[in-house]
Amino acid sequence: MEETRAAGGVIVRSSPEGAVEVVVVHRPRYDDWTIPKGKVDPGETLEEAALREVREETGIVGRLGRYLGESRYPGPDGEPKVVHYWVVHPEETPPFEPNEEVDELRWLPVPEARELLTHLRDRELVGLVLRS
């Protein structure tokens, strides 16, 4: 069985109080809270896929920061899946508009985001943002 390749980003900003905030999104299809991510299109680099998926799911146009690593787990059909993640720094942040994949977006301080995220792998990933 071929491995599904995907990429995504932990979108990061500073709150007016100086706290680190990240974006978490709700996917109605899975009824979960997660980090924006998705499959790599043919001919697309992992980096291009990460930025495209962030834009498609959140409307946010960003630039990549540091690489956070990869997560491996079985996909919905049991196929092996590997997702590569980067920190994403927003350059354009239009008002969020619900779409087919994501119906809610929240900017949360890292501790609150970690509590809300459905999957342990996402909670661990968001925790990496605070490490230098």
N, C-alpha and C positions, 0 to 999 in steps of 0.2 A: 504494500500500500504506500503510495507516494505521500510525502510530508507536505502539508499545506503551509505556505509561507505567508506571514502577515507582518504588519508593522503598525505602530501607534505612537502616541505621545502623551506625556504628562505635561499638561499646559500649566505654567507657573506664573504667578505675579505676586507682588507685594501689596498687602492691604494698606489703607491709609495709616494704620497703626504700626505697620512694619512687619506684620505676620506673613508668613509664606502661605499663599492660597493656591489650590489646584482645582481643576475642573473635574467633576464627576458627571457622568451621563446615565440616564435611565433608558433602557431598551425595553419597550413593551413586548417585543417578540419573546424575550427570555425572562421578563419581569425581574431584571437585575440592575444594579448600579455598578458601573465599570468605568474604565478609561477608554477614550476614543482609540479605535484600532480597526483594522480590516485587512482583507487579502490583498496581496501584491498582484497588480495587473501584469499581463505579459509585456516584457520589454521595459518594465519600470524598475528602478532601483528601490531598495528598502527605504532609503531616505525620502525619495519621491513619494512612495506609498504612505509613509508616516504623515507627511505634510498634507497629502490629498485627503486621507481619511479624517484627519483633524478638521480640515476645512469642510468636508462633506457632512460630517456628523454635528459640528458645532457652529459653522460659519466663520470660525476664527482663522485668520491668515497668520501664520507664524514662521519663525525661523528655528532651525534645530540648534539645540544646545548639546550638552554632553550625552553620550550614549549611556543608557542605564542597564543594558543587558537584555537577555532573552528569557522567555518563559515557554516551557514545553508542556503540553497537556493534550488529552484526546479531544478532538473537535466534536460537534454535535452528532456526527455520524460514526464516531469512533476512530476516525482517521487521525494520524499523528499531526499535531499542529505546533509550529514554532512562531512566536511573535517577538519581534525586536522592538525595543522602546528607546525613545530619546526624550530628554527634556525639551519642551517647546516653549519659546518665548513669543507671546502674542505681539503682532505688529498692527493688525486690524481686528477690532473686537466689535462687530456689529451686534445689535440686539438679537438674541437667540430666537430662531423660528423653528418650532417642532417640525420634524420631517419623518419620512418613512421608517428610519432606523432608530431615531432618538426623539422621545417626547418631552424630556425635561433635562435641563442643564443646571448645575449648581456650582458656584465658586465657594469653596470651603477651606478653612484652615486645615492644615495637614492632619491634626488629631481627629477632627470631626469627619474629614473625608475617609480616614482609615476606619472609623466606626461604621460609616454608611456603606462602604464598598462591600459587595456581596462575596467576592472571591478572595481567598487568602493571598493568592499570587498578586492581586492588585493592591491589597493593603501593604504587602512587603515592598512592592515597587514604589508606591507613594512615599514610604518611609525612607527610601534611598535619596529622595530629593533633598532631605535635610542634611545628608552627609556631604562633606566637601570632597 
